[in-house]
Amino acid sequence: MDLDLSPYFQKYEKLVATADEVFDRVKKAHADCVKCGERCADCCFALFDLTLIEALYIHHRFNEKFKGSAKVKLLEKANRADRQNYKIKRKAFKKLQAGENEGEILGELAFERVRCPLLSEKDLCDLYDYRPLTCRFYGIPTAIGGAGHTCGKSEFKEGEQYPTVNLDTIHNQLQQISAELLRDIKSKNIKLADLLVPLSSAMVMDFDEVFLGIADPPEEKAPPKRRSRKKR
């Protein structure tokens, strides 16, 4: 892909810098509550999705860092994780179609565990410097759709007031960057701004010009017609 995505990656990296500042500020103010540390991989099993800009960024950094057999092994892990994610989401979708309560389904999804393909055997992140925003906020109080969340290993107490990151606001900012990118490249598929994919999918997907809606898929050539033999 020849597109220069650096202007949009820079906007994303500004959000990353802000996220790190917020995490450090909360950790400093509530050091007794934040239990994050090296080899603490609780967040590396959480089920979450990436918007288009973050998926593109992770895809770019992954391909930039890994080559050869190391890359092949990680892609194999990503494919396995992707199949797990699909089965879990498919099951949840069937429950929703069957009329089960959406809130209860989402609650069940929060307890699902899928090992991140970037989590090494030593319980360290293979792409730590470029990890997603969700990973960067894990360990401090967050809120999605008005519901609060904290890491199960933290010491934040229920009912007390703490600085809380509104992940809906973060998601909207990511969608905005994605929409700007699609607008600027004149994509035919502006709905990609609403794209949500697991990190494992971001690793294996092909984000080419056809996917981004700026090129048409190649036409399939019709098989050559067989000539009928003339009877003598």
HELIX and SHEET records of a PDB file:
HELIX    1   1 SER A    6  ALA A   29  1                                  24    
HELIX    2   2 ASP A   42  PHE A   45  5                                   4    
HELIX    3   3 LEU A   52  LYS A   65  1                                  14    
HELIX    4   4 GLY A   68  GLN A   97  1                                  30    
HELIX    5   5 GLU A  102  LEU A  109  1                                   8    
HELIX    6   6 TYR A  128  TYR A  130  5                                   3    
HELIX    7   7 LEU A  133  PHE A  137  1                                   5    
HELIX    8   8 LEU A  167  ASP A  184  1                                  18    
HELIX    9   9 ILE A  190  ASP A  194  5                                   5    
HELIX   10  10 LEU A  199  VAL A  204  1                                   6    
SHEET    1   A 2 ASP A  49  LEU A  50  0                                        
SHEET    2   A 2 VAL A 197  PRO A 198 -1                                        
SHEET    1   B 3 ALA A 147  HIS A 149  0                                        
SHEET    2   B 3 THR A 142  ILE A 144 -1                                        
SHEET    3   B 3 VAL A 165  ASN A 166  1                                        
END                                                                             
